[in-house]
Amino acid sequence: MNKIITTALLAAAALGASATAAAAPIKIVDDAGHTLQLSEPPRRIVTLLPSLTETVCALGACDRLVGVDRYSNYPESVNKLPKLGGLDDTQVETVVSLRPDVVIVAPSSRVQDRLASLGLKVLVLETRSQEDVRRVLGKIGELLAVAEPQKVWLNIDAAISQAAASIPPEVKGMSIYYEVDSAPFAAGESSFIGETLVRLGVKNIVGKELGPFPKLNPEFIVRADPQIIMVAQRSAVNLPSRPGWAGIRALREQRLCVFPKEESEVMGRPGPRMGEAAGWMARCLRGLTPGASKPKTNTKP
């Protein structure tokens, strides 16, 4: 039994045995600097970001969710819950009607102040980096009164390390551009995606100084001339027709990782499935070596 499977089994055993044996007061300082206080672990939870939904479920508390944002779709059970809109159109009245003990949101949520003004307990958590993901697992674990929540992080970390170990030497050190959105927004080196790419051994053309997810001038990408491009399938079709892009090495030499919707969606979520995302990235990078057969889902449409 390999290390990752062993870690996963240990995590499952720890989480399965971690029900709230004795109700105890909860006091957490969130990422907005607010102190959340509850007399006992929450029994009714609303999450307004997919990665937060997945984190609650990974910590064994899916059954406490009473509502989620419209984009939360994993695990399958959350699709039966009320969908409460997105960052810009959250259905506040419906949230209130669900009588949650706590609402967990990202700092980008526009309704956090309104929810608080209506008397709801709100926990604001930011997940831009891998360290943020580890920390948020701890915060939500504390909220849920779950024993050893970092077992989940150890599983993620081990999966990323395994993916990194599979990268052939020929690919390591190649320059890469990871497109988050065709605006274009990129995943910079300081983002959780960028940190995974660093661990996989490739060199991000978007340095830490530009921030986690900067909007770039398209000419910046042309000048950087990346050797590899990673992109969602929906944005890949028009890459060669963008001004100047036909000459980029990644397109000239067909070193293109195109991820289908289901995979690119997971890659954009800083949560428990980051290890799976690293595996998909590694799969494509392995296919870029001379003579390797590229997976069908990772080739140019």
Secondary structure, DSSP 8 states (H G I E B T S, - for coil): --HHHHHHHHHHHHHHT-S-SS---EEEE-TTS-EEEESS--SSEEE-SHHHHHHHHHTT-GGGEEEE-TT---SGGGGGS-B---SSS--HHHHHHT--SEEEE-TT-TTHHHHHHTT--EEE---SSHHHHHHHHHHHHHHHT-S-THHHHHHHHHHHHHHHHT--TTTTT-EEEEEEETTTEE--TTSHHHHHHHHHT-EESS-GGG-SS-B--HHHHHHH--SEEEEEHHHHTTGGGSTTGGGSHHHHTT-EEEE-HHHHHHHT--STTHHHHHHHHHHHHHTTSTT----GGGS--
